[in-house]
Amino acid sequence: MEAFIKHTGIVAPVDRVNVDTDAIIPKQFLKRIERSGFGQFLFYEWRFDEEGNINPNFEPNKPRYNGASVLISRANFGCGSSREHAPWAILDYGFKVVIAPSFADIFYNNCFKNGILPIKLSEEQVEELFQRTAKHEGYSLNVDLENKVLTDEHGLKIEFDLDEHRRQFLLQGLDDIGLTLQHEALISAYEEKRAALVVNN
């Protein structure tokens, strides 16, 4: 997993509350075994119409948001079923940061396991980001995880809070397996000792 230290990216808005995981990645696209390839189905029923054509009324489809890597939304983002495919789709599409007033717990935890930074801000701060995104075409945010601060080119500065353990997970580019492998020497020593005990007995 890539380390996340600082990131600058265009912001795309999904101005809806209670965005659930079935909206993020509909159940009919969960047949893939690998983690890649889900981005094309992100927000599928909102991004496309019934004929499979791009829906121009879905805000992130507008050309001004091409290449966006920071997603902003409203409260309770990622609610619904616990499918890990949701953060897979978000990351595969190109989003590295998701900002909302609140997240469903399982989705929030899964973000860290997949290298996505979910940031919780107040309703007022999120509204400010929506206003700036609408006002400035190609609006981008600078995300500094080392110092836990968001800035833009228009004088914005917002500090955000994050559990230190999770912050280190991202700064070091660790998932659960990577965290375990940090103790590889101790694990190997234990296995050798265990094997010797089995042989001697």
N, C-alpha and C positions, 0 to 999 in steps of 0.2 A: 504494500500500500504506500502511495506517495505521501511524503511529509507535507503537512499544511502549515505554513508559517505566515505568509502574506498573500493576498489575492486582490486583484483589481478586475472588475468585470461589469458589463452592462447589466442593468436591473430590469427584470420583466415582472409585471404584476399579475397576480391571480386574485382578484378582489372578491373573494368569497369566504364565508365562514364554514367551518366543519367540512373541509375538503377531505373526503375519506379515501382510503387506499384503493377502493374499487374505481373511484374517479381518477386517481393517479395512474393506475394500471389495471384496466378491466380484466375480469377473471378469465375471459376467453383467450387471453394472451399469456397465460401462465404455464404453457406447455414446454417451454424451453428448459433445458437442464443447466446450461451455463449461465453466468451472470450477465453476459453481454447481449446486445441486440434488443433490449427492452425499450430503449429510448424512443424508437420510432412509434411506440404505442402509448407514450406518455400523454395523459389527459385526452385519450383517443376520442371519446364521445363528445368532448368539447372542441377539440381541434379540428374535427372533421364533421361534415354533414352526413346524412343517411346514404348519399351516393359515393361517399369516400373522398369528397372534395374538401379543400381547405376552407374552414369556416372563418370568414373575414371579421366576424363579430366577436371572436374569441381574442381578447386583447394581446396575448403573447404571439399571435400569428401575424401581427402587424410588422412591416419591414423594419421599423425603428427598433425592434427588439431582436433582430437577427444576431445570433452569436451570444445571446445573454447567458451569463453564468451565475447570476445572483437572482434568486426568486423571492418575491415578497408576497405574503398572503395574510389572511386574517386568523382569528382565534381557532384553536383546536385542529390545527393542520395535522393530517395523517391519522385521523381517527378511523374507526371501523376495524376490519380484520387485521391480523398481525402480519400479513404477508411481507416478507423481506424484499419481494420483487419491487415494492414501491420505491425504496431508496436506490435500488439497482437501476430502475427506469429513470429516475431523476438524474443520477450521476451519468448514465450512458447518454442521456440527452445533452448533457454539458453543464448542468448546474452543479456548482461546488459549494454554494452557500444557500441556505433557506432561512428567511427571516419571518417571524410571526409572533404575535403576543403569547401564544401557547401552542404546545404540541401534544399529541397523544403519546403516552409514555413509551410504548413499544416502538413506535416509529422513531421517536427521539433517540432511543438507545441504538436502534439499527443504523441511524445516520453515522454515528461515530464508528461503528464497525465497518463502514464502507467508505470512509474518508470524506464524508460530507459534514460541513459545519452548520448545525442548526443554532440560530441565535434568537433568544427570547428578548423582546423589547416591550415596552408599555404600549398600550393602544394608541396613545398620543404620538409616541415616537414612530410607530409603524405608519400612522396616518401622515406624518410629516414626510416619510419616504415615498408614500403613494403620491403626495402632492408634488414632490420634486421630480419623481419619475414622469408624471404627466406634463410637467412644465418644461423640462429640458429633454430634447430629443437625444437619444444615445446616452442618457444619464447613467453614470457609473459610480460605483462605490469602491473605496479602498478598505479592505478588511485586513486588519492587523491582529492576528491571533496572539502574537507575543505580548502585545500591550493591551489587548482586549478593547480595541477601539475601532469605530467606523468613521471615515472621513470622506468628503467629496471635494470637488473643485469649487464649490460655492459657499464654503465656510462652515459646513456641517461638521460637527464632532460629537459622536455618541459613544459613551463607554458602555460595554456590556459585561455581564457576569457569566462565569462558566466554572463548573466544578473542575478543580485543578487536575484530578486524575484523568478526566476526559480531555482536558486541554493538552496534557502531555501525550495522550494517545495519538492525537492529531499532529502535534508538533514533531513527534518522533516517527510518524507514519506506521503506527502499530495497530494491528487487529488482535483478536484473541490469540491466534496462533503465534503471531510475532511476539506478543507479550510473554507467552510460554517459552519461546525459543531464547529469550534473554537469559533463561536459567538452564540452558542446554548443558553446560558443564556439570551443574549439580545433578541434573536428571541422569546424565551418563554415569556419573560416579555412583549414584544410587542404584542404577541398573546393574553395574558391575559388581557392586557389593551384594545385591540381591541374588545375582547369578552364582556368586561364590558360595553363598549360604545354601543354595539349592543343591549345588554339587557336593558340598561337604556333608549334607544330610542324606 
